[in-house]
Amino acid sequence: MFIVKILRWLRGYVVFCVSDGFSERFLNLCSNAGVMLWNTRMRGEMLFSNVRAGEYRHLREYAKKSGVKMRVKERHGMPFLIKRYRARSGLAFGFVFLLAFVYVMSSMVWIVEIEGNSKVPDSQIYSVLSQLGVRQGALKGGLDIQEIQRRALSGIPELSWLSVNIDGCLACIEVREQTAAPEVTDLTTPSNVVASRDGQIIKLEVLEGKAAQKNGSAVVKGDLLINGITEDKDGTPRLHRARGNVVALTSHEAVCEIPFITESEILSSEKTRYSLIGFSLKLPLGISGDDMHWYSHTSYACTGETVLPLGIERERFAVYSPGEITLSENQAQLLAVEEFFHIQRRELAGTEVTASQLSLEFGSDSCKISGKYMCEEKIGEERRIIIE
């Protein structure tokens, strides 16, 4: 029934009324002529009915024969709608454009989500899939899912399984990562354990081989700690892969010096440009700067936790020229502290600090921060025994 209503609306129909004369004869004449009338009803002394717009003019002959008067009450359907707005062609064009736009947008991938990965970064997976066609703005009908899955797995050896699922405008990528094979420990190659730096041994634990030092011994870098050559009871030498844990008390230093006058690049000019981002397309709203340093920041539209592929990119272009900067004592101290902690972090990585001494000095032309540390750390380093 719904389909019938849609077809009648597309072809157009009119609601008319009949008065005076013989309405029964009018209905019989219409029926004999094969004219389709529907929704026929009486309201008082008037007969109301519906008929296709194209057949209404044929009813005048039957009305004349039956002595009735006809009058159109309502007009419905697309032909009348088009006639009403035919002088406004822009509306029709806009309506058609809207339908085409909705159709094209619904045929594209808007969002790409990646699930199941912990070690392989999203950027690596998306980069491979983007080259194979699965990206924001891709037409769903042109994607060969089976071929994409096969080629993506061969392009990312860290994955053991990959599935591409298209649901509406969402492309959900489910992956499973390879299980790393257990590391095989080489127990056959003979080696010694030597000191990797100077220190005083506070713990010596031998797992394989023979201890060459004892707790409390002072060693320098390269000294033998665990010997991989042992002797049997009969004096026969035997080679081993020496293994063990050697913890020593070591000393470290960290120094950072910042001059008050330093050469640097000084900002001389800058400009900002905005661009509209839609899927993989970018529409600049200005001219970029030549021979300039630049950085960009993109803000995307969101619906809840879902990020849409539509946004605005802000790019800042800057020109720098060489020059000198004079720092105050406070500014130099702040820079020195920041740089010092970076140096300290690198120098003390893998150690446990037991004591420290820090000093801050201001000279005539610089600010200097120094640090001395006593640490506990593992100093055992395996070194292969070369047999000639």
CORVENLIN-V553804 format. One record per residue. N is the residue number from 1. RES is the residue in one letter. PHI is phi in radians with two decimals (999 if undefined). PSI is psi in radians with two decimals (* if undefined). OMEGA is omega in degrees with one decimal (* if undefined). Layout:
BEGIN
N;RES;PHI;PSI;OMEGA / N;RES;PHI;PSI;OMEGA
END
This chain:
BEGIN
1;M;999;-0.65;179.7 / 2;F;-1.12;-0.71;179.3 / 3;I;-1.08;-0.68;179.4 / 4;V;-1.09;-0.73;179.6 / 5;K;-1.12;-0.70;179.2 / 6;I;-1.12;-0.76;-179.4 / 7;L;-1.12;-0.73;178.5 / 8;R;-1.11;-0.67;179.3 / 9;W;-1.17;-0.70;-179.7 / 10;L;-1.13;-0.66;-178.6 / 11;R;-1.48;-0.34;-179.8 / 12;G;1.50;2.50;177.5 / 13;Y;-2.63;2.83;-179.6 / 14;V;-2.17;2.63;172.1 / 15;V;-1.84;2.13;-177.5 / 16;F;-2.22;2.88;178.4 / 17;C;-2.21;2.64;-179.0 / 18;V;-2.15;2.31;178.9 / 19;S;-2.41;2.81;179.9 / 20;D;1.09;3.11;175.3 / 21;G;1.09;-2.68;-177.0 / 22;F;-1.96;1.66;-177.9 / 23;S;-1.16;-0.55;179.2 / 24;E;-1.14;-0.72;178.3 / 25;R;-1.12;-0.64;178.7 / 26;F;-1.08;-0.76;179.8 / 27;L;-1.15;-0.67;179.4 / 28;N;-1.14;-0.73;179.1 / 29;L;-1.09;-0.70;178.6 / 30;C;-1.14;-0.73;-179.5 / 31;S;-1.15;-0.75;179.5 / 32;N;-1.12;-0.54;-179.2 / 33;A;-1.47;-0.07;179.1 / 34;G;1.38;0.33;177.8 / 35;V;-1.40;2.18;-177.6 / 36;M;-1.46;2.00;173.4 / 37;L;-1.97;2.51;176.5 / 38;W;-2.51;2.88;-177.6 / 39;N;0.97;0.76;-179.7 / 40;T;-1.42;2.31;-178.2 / 41;R;-2.71;2.76;177.6 / 42;M;-1.80;2.35;173.4 / 43;R;-2.26;1.75;-174.2 / 44;G;1.19;-2.16;179.4 / 45;E;-1.76;0.19;-178.5 / 46;M;-1.98;2.50;179.2 / 47;L;-1.79;2.23;178.2 / 48;F;-1.98;2.51;178.6 / 49;S;-2.80;2.92;178.2 / 50;N;-2.02;2.56;178.9 / 51;V;-2.63;2.66;176.4 / 52;R;-1.03;2.49;-176.3 / 53;A;-1.03;-0.65;-177.8 / 54;G;-1.26;-0.29;-177.9 / 55;E;-1.77;-0.09;-175.1 / 56;Y;-1.11;-0.67;-177.0 / 57;R;-1.15;-0.42;178.4 / 58;H;-1.28;-0.33;-177.8 / 59;L;-1.28;-0.30;-177.5 / 60;R;-1.12;-0.61;178.9 / 61;E;-1.13;-0.74;-179.5 / 62;Y;-1.26;-0.53;177.1 / 63;A;-1.18;-0.67;180.0 / 64;K;-1.17;-0.71;-179.3 / 65;K;-1.19;-0.56;-177.7 / 66;S;-1.68;-0.03;175.6 / 67;G;1.28;0.46;-179.9 / 68;V;-1.82;2.85;176.4 / 69;K;-1.95;2.30;179.8 / 70;M;-1.91;2.60;177.0 / 71;R;-2.64;2.32;179.5 / 72;V;-1.35;2.28;179.6 / 73;K;-1.77;-0.72;-177.1 / 74;E;-2.52;2.67;175.1 / 75;R;-2.21;2.30;-177.4 / 76;H;-2.36;2.70;173.5 / 77;G;1.99;2.96;-176.5 / 78;M;-1.09;-0.73;-179.2 / 79;P;-0.99;-0.68;180.0 / 80;F;-1.28;-0.58;178.3 / 81;L;-1.15;-0.74;178.9 / 82;I;-1.15;-0.72;179.9 / 83;K;-1.12;-0.64;-178.1 / 84;R;-1.18;-0.64;-175.2 / 85;Y;-1.94;0.37;-177.4 / 86;R;-1.17;-0.41;177.2 / 87;A;-1.36;-0.20;-179.9 / 88;R;-1.95;1.26;-176.0 / 89;S;-1.16;-0.43;179.6 / 90;G;-1.10;-0.61;178.3 / 91;L;-1.13;-0.77;179.4 / 92;A;-1.13;-0.74;178.4 / 93;F;-1.10;-0.73;178.8 / 94;G;-1.12;-0.66;179.1 / 95;F;-1.15;-0.78;178.4 / 96;V;-1.12;-0.73;178.8 / 97;F;-1.10;-0.69;179.2 / 98;L;-1.10;-0.78;178.7 / 99;L;-1.07;-0.76;179.6 / 100;A;-1.14;-0.70;179.9 / 101;F;-1.11;-0.80;179.1 / 102;V;-1.09;-0.71;-179.9 / 103;Y;-1.12;-0.79;-178.8 / 104;V;-1.17;-0.77;-179.2 / 105;M;-1.10;-0.65;179.4 / 106;S;-1.29;-0.21;178.7 / 107;S;-1.65;0.06;-175.8 / 108;M;-1.97;2.78;174.5 / 109;V;-1.49;2.10;-179.5 / 110;W;-1.66;-0.69;-172.4 / 111;I;-2.28;2.38;174.7 / 112;V;-2.06;2.05;179.1 / 113;E;-1.98;2.44;-178.9 / 114;I;-2.08;2.23;-176.3 / 115;E;-2.27;2.59;172.0 / 116;G;1.71;-0.06;-178.5 / 117;N;-1.78;2.50;176.2 / 118;S;-2.23;-0.58;-179.0 / 119;K;-1.78;-0.70;179.2 / 120;V;-1.37;2.13;-176.2 / 121;P;-1.19;2.63;177.3 / 122;D;-1.00;-0.66;-176.6 / 123;S;-1.08;-0.66;-179.8 / 124;Q;-1.18;-0.77;-179.9 / 125;I;-1.14;-0.78;-178.3 / 126;Y;-1.15;-0.64;-179.7 / 127;S;-1.09;-0.76;-180.0 / 128;V;-1.18;-0.78;-179.3 / 129;L;-1.16;-0.60;178.6 / 130;S;-1.10;-0.69;177.9 / 131;Q;-1.16;-0.46;179.8 / 132;L;-1.57;-0.03;175.0 / 133;G;1.95;-0.21;179.9 / 134;V;-1.56;1.69;-179.1 / 135;R;-2.70;2.94;177.4 / 136;Q;-1.11;2.24;-179.1 / 137;G;1.69;-0.09;-179.9 / 138;A;-1.32;2.51;176.3 / 139;L;-1.35;2.23;-176.0 / 140;K;-1.13;-0.60;-176.0 / 141;G;-1.18;-0.33;-177.9 / 142;G;-1.68;0.18;-177.0 / 143;L;-1.70;2.16;173.1 / 144;D;-1.65;1.63;-170.7 / 145;I;-1.03;-0.81;-177.5 / 146;Q;-1.07;-0.79;-179.5 / 147;E;-1.17;-0.67;179.0 / 148;I;-1.12;-0.76;179.5 / 149;Q;-1.08;-0.75;-178.5 / 150;R;-1.13;-0.82;-177.4 / 151;R;-1.25;-0.57;178.8 / 152;A;-1.16;-0.70;178.8 / 153;L;-1.13;-0.69;178.2 / 154;S;-1.22;-0.45;179.7 / 155;G;-1.48;-0.27;179.0 / 156;I;-2.20;1.49;-175.7 / 157;P;-1.12;-0.28;179.4 / 158;E;-1.29;-0.18;-178.9 / 159;L;-1.78;2.49;176.1 / 160;S;-1.77;-0.31;-177.8 / 161;W;-2.74;2.48;179.3 / 162;L;-2.58;2.36;179.3 / 163;S;-2.33;2.36;177.4 / 164;V;-1.91;2.06;-179.1 / 165;N;-2.08;2.12;178.7 / 166;I;-1.75;2.08;178.3 / 167;D;-2.25;1.76;-175.9 / 168;G;1.16;-2.14;178.4 / 169;C;-1.73;0.20;-178.7 / 170;L;-1.86;2.26;172.8 / 171;A;-1.88;1.93;-178.5 / 172;C;-1.75;2.09;-179.9 / 173;I;-1.81;1.98;177.4 / 174;E;-1.82;2.29;-176.8 / 175;V;-2.31;2.77;171.5 / 176;R;-2.29;2.30;-176.9 / 177;E;-1.54;2.68;177.7 / 178;Q;-1.14;2.48;173.5 / 179;T;-1.49;2.12;-176.3 / 180;A;-1.14;2.37;178.0 / 181;A;-1.20;2.47;-179.7 / 182;P;-1.08;2.46;-178.6 / 183;E;-1.23;2.25;-179.2 / 184;V;-1.54;2.12;180.0 / 185;T;-1.47;2.20;179.4 / 186;D;-1.42;1.94;-179.3 / 187;L;-1.87;0.10;-174.3 / 188;T;-1.80;-0.52;-177.8 / 189;T;-1.33;2.07;-177.7 / 190;P;-1.19;2.48;-179.2 / 191;S;-2.76;2.85;172.6 / 192;N;-1.94;2.87;170.8 / 193;V;-1.95;2.11;-178.1 / 194;V;-2.08;2.93;-179.2 / 195;A;-1.38;2.32;178.5 / 196;S;-1.51;-0.24;176.9 / 197;R;-2.82;2.97;179.3 / 198;D;-1.21;2.60;177.3 / 199;G;3.02;3.13;177.0 / 200;Q;-2.05;2.13;-174.2 / 201;I;-1.20;2.27;175.5 / 202;I;-2.05;-0.22;176.9 / 203;K;-2.68;2.21;179.1 / 204;L;-2.30;1.97;-178.7 / 205;E;-2.11;2.03;-177.4 / 206;V;-1.71;2.18;175.6 / 207;L;-1.76;-0.54;178.3 / 208;E;-2.68;2.32;-179.1 / 209;G;1.89;-2.75;-175.7 / 210;K;-2.33;2.30;-179.6 / 211;A;-1.12;2.30;177.8 / 212;A;-1.84;-0.13;177.4 / 213;Q;-2.32;3.10;176.7 / 214;K;-2.42;2.88;179.7 / 215;N;-0.99;2.37;-178.9 / 216;G;1.63;-0.18;-179.5 / 217;S;-1.26;2.47;174.1 / 218;A;-1.63;2.31;-178.0 / 219;V;-2.27;2.74;174.1 / 220;V;-2.01;2.89;-177.8 / 221;K;-0.99;2.25;179.5 / 222;G;1.72;-0.23;179.2 / 223;D;-1.11;2.56;178.5 / 224;L;-1.29;2.23;178.8 / 225;L;-1.86;-0.84;178.5 / 226;I;-2.25;2.15;-176.9 / 227;N;-1.50;2.29;177.7 / 228;G;-1.57;0.05;178.3 / 229;I;-1.97;2.08;177.3 / 230;T;-2.12;2.92;178.6 / 231;E;-2.09;2.42;172.6 / 232;D;-1.28;3.09;-178.6 / 233;K;-1.09;-0.50;179.9 / 234;D;-1.55;0.13;178.0 / 235;G;1.53;0.07;180.0 / 236;T;-1.33;2.20;179.5 / 237;P;-1.26;2.52;179.1 / 238;R;-2.30;2.36;-179.0 / 239;L;-1.67;2.45;179.9 / 240;H;-2.34;2.84;167.4 / 241;R;-1.63;1.72;-175.5 / 242;A;-1.09;2.36;178.6 / 243;R;-2.47;2.60;177.4 / 244;G;2.95;3.10;178.4 / 245;N;-2.05;2.16;179.8 / 246;V;-2.18;2.01;179.1 / 247;V;-1.93;2.31;-177.3 / 248;A;-2.30;2.76;174.0 / 249;L;-1.57;2.08;-175.0 / 250;T;-2.17;2.86;178.0 / 251;S;-2.05;2.51;179.7 / 252;H;-2.36;2.69;176.0 / 253;E;-2.32;2.56;175.0 / 254;A;-2.39;2.30;-177.4 / 255;V;-2.36;2.41;175.2 / 256;C;-2.45;2.28;-179.4 / 257;E;-2.27;2.22;-179.3 / 258;I;-2.05;2.08;177.9 / 259;P;-1.28;2.68;178.8 / 260;F;-1.28;-0.53;178.0 / 261;I;-2.00;2.08;-176.4 / 262;T;-2.35;2.59;176.4 / 263;E;-1.41;2.38;-178.5 / 264;S;-2.71;2.99;176.0 / 265;E;-1.64;2.26;-175.9 / 266;I;-1.89;2.33;179.2 / 267;L;-1.14;2.18;-179.9 / 268;S;-1.93;-0.55;177.1 / 269;S;-2.78;2.76;179.3 / 270;E;-2.71;2.79;176.2 / 271;K;-2.62;2.75;-177.8 / 272;T;-2.15;2.41;177.9 / 273;R;-2.28;2.43;176.8 / 274;Y;-1.90;2.60;178.7 / 275;S;-2.41;2.51;174.6 / 276;L;-1.56;2.30;-179.1 / 277;I;-1.94;2.20;175.7 / 278;G;-2.40;1.89;-174.3 / 279;F;1.02;-2.15;179.9 / 280;S;-1.70;0.15;-178.9 / 281;L;-1.70;2.57;179.8 / 282;K;-2.32;2.17;-179.3 / 283;L;-1.98;1.75;179.7 / 284;P;-1.17;2.47;177.9 / 285;L;-1.89;0.53;179.3 / 286;G;-3.13;-3.00;-178.1 / 287;I;-1.86;2.36;179.2 / 288;S;-1.33;2.79;178.7 / 289;G;-1.52;2.47;178.7 / 290;D;-1.57;2.46;177.2 / 291;D;0.94;0.77;-179.1 / 292;M;-2.13;2.62;167.1 / 293;H;-1.34;2.54;-178.3 / 294;W;-2.61;2.74;170.7 / 295;Y;-2.50;2.78;-176.5 / 296;S;-2.37;2.71;175.2 / 297;H;-2.44;2.27;-176.7 / 298;T;-2.02;2.29;176.0 / 299;S;-1.96;2.15;-177.7 / 300;Y;-1.82;2.65;175.4 / 301;A;-1.26;2.52;-177.2 / 302;C;-2.31;2.59;169.7 / 303;T;-2.18;1.69;-173.6 / 304;G;1.23;-2.16;178.8 / 305;E;-1.63;-0.02;-178.1 / 306;T;-1.60;2.18;179.1 / 307;V;-1.66;2.13;-179.8 / 308;L;-1.53;2.65;-178.3 / 309;P;-1.40;0.67;179.4 / 310;L;-2.25;2.27;-178.6 / 311;G;-2.94;-3.03;179.5 / 312;I;-2.20;2.28;178.2 / 313;E;-1.86;2.31;177.9 / 314;R;-1.94;2.12;179.5 / 315;E;-2.01;2.35;178.4 / 316;R;-2.02;2.12;179.2 / 317;F;-1.87;2.31;-176.5 / 318;A;-2.38;2.54;176.2 / 319;V;-1.96;2.23;178.8 / 320;Y;-2.03;2.53;176.6 / 321;S;-2.18;2.57;-179.1 / 322;P;-1.15;2.54;179.8 / 323;G;-2.98;-3.07;-179.7 / 324;E;-2.00;2.49;177.7 / 325;I;-2.10;2.27;177.0 / 326;T;-1.75;2.14;-177.3 / 327;L;-1.75;2.54;171.3 / 328;S;-1.38;2.99;179.5 / 329;E;-1.08;-0.71;180.0 / 330;N;-1.14;-0.76;179.6 / 331;Q;-1.12;-0.77;178.7 / 332;A;-1.10;-0.67;179.5 / 333;Q;-1.14;-0.74;179.6 / 334;L;-1.10;-0.76;178.2 / 335;L;-1.13;-0.69;-179.9 / 336;A;-1.14;-0.72;179.3 / 337;V;-1.10;-0.78;-179.8 / 338;E;-1.08;-0.82;-179.5 / 339;E;-1.19;-0.63;-179.0 / 340;F;-1.07;-0.72;-178.3 / 341;F;-1.22;-0.51;173.5 / 342;H;-1.16;-0.77;178.4 / 343;I;-1.12;-0.76;-179.9 / 344;Q;-1.05;-0.72;-179.3 / 345;R;-1.11;-0.72;178.8 / 346;R;-1.19;-0.75;-175.6 / 347;E;-1.18;-0.62;-174.3 / 348;L;-1.75;0.20;179.3 / 349;A;-1.07;2.28;178.0 / 350;G;1.44;0.16;-179.8 / 351;T;-2.05;2.88;174.0 / 352;E;-2.08;1.97;-175.2 / 353;V;-1.31;2.23;178.2 / 354;T;-1.85;-0.44;178.2 / 355;A;-2.73;2.61;-179.2 / 356;S;-2.59;2.70;177.4 / 357;Q;-2.49;2.10;-177.5 / 358;L;-2.00;2.59;177.9 / 359;S;-2.50;2.54;178.4 / 360;L;-2.15;2.20;-178.3 / 361;E;-2.25;2.41;173.7 / 362;F;-1.92;2.04;175.6 / 363;G;-1.67;-2.95;-179.1 / 364;S;-1.26;-0.43;-175.9 / 365;D;-2.35;0.16;-177.5 / 366;S;-2.79;2.92;174.4 / 367;C;-2.07;2.26;-174.2 / 368;K;-2.22;2.30;175.2 / 369;I;-2.08;2.28;-179.8 / 370;S;-2.20;2.63;178.3 / 371;G;-2.49;2.35;174.5 / 372;K;-2.10;2.39;-172.1 / 373;Y;-2.37;2.48;167.8 / 374;M;-1.87;2.23;-172.1 / 375;C;-2.33;2.74;168.6 / 376;E;-1.86;2.23;-179.3 / 377;E;-2.70;2.79;176.8 / 378;K;-1.40;2.21;-177.4 / 379;I;-2.01;0.07;179.9 / 380;G;-1.23;2.25;179.8 / 381;E;-2.31;2.19;-176.6 / 382;E;-1.37;2.37;178.7 / 383;R;-2.35;2.20;-175.8 / 384;R;-1.16;2.47;175.5 / 385;I;-1.51;2.09;-179.2 / 386;I;-1.63;2.12;-179.2 / 387;I;-1.86;2.12;-179.9 / 388;E;-1.70;*;*
END
